[in-house]
Amino acid sequence: MSKKKCCSELLNTINDYLDGELDGEKCRDLEQHLKDCVDCSTITNTMRKTLELYHEAGKQECLPDDVRDRLFACLELGDFKESK
């Protein structure tokens, strides 16, 4: 199996892996692949951090205005304002 095909197949299991729902054999296969593949490891770690930040942000009522403005500017959302 080519590296690209292997990566593609294993990356389809990342959501289940991060949710703790991936069965034992597939979990072991993915974890072994992540040890050997920098690209897939980076993707997985980025998704994990994104989920952590999302859950942490959900605990806050809202972003401070300056943070929201900087985020929207980075995302090129312009003057989009959250309706209150």
QUIFEN-V394447 format. One record per backbone hydrogen bond with DSSP energy under -1.0 kcal/mol. CO is the residue of the C=O (numbers start at 1). NH is the residue of the N-H. Records with the same first field share a line. If there is no record, write none. Layout:
BEGIN
CO=NH + NH
END
This chain:
BEGIN
2=6
3=7
4=8
5=9
6=10
7=11
8=12
10=13
11=14
13=17
14=18
15=19
16=21
17=20
23=27
24=28
25=29
26=30
27=31
28=32
29=33
30=34
31=35
32=36
33=37
37=41
38=42
39=43
40=44
41=45
42=46
43=47
44=48
45=49
46=50
47=51
48=52
49=53
50=54
51=55
52=56
53=57
54=58
56=59
57=60
64=68
65=69
66=70
67=71
68=72
69=73
70=74
71=75
72=77
77=80
END
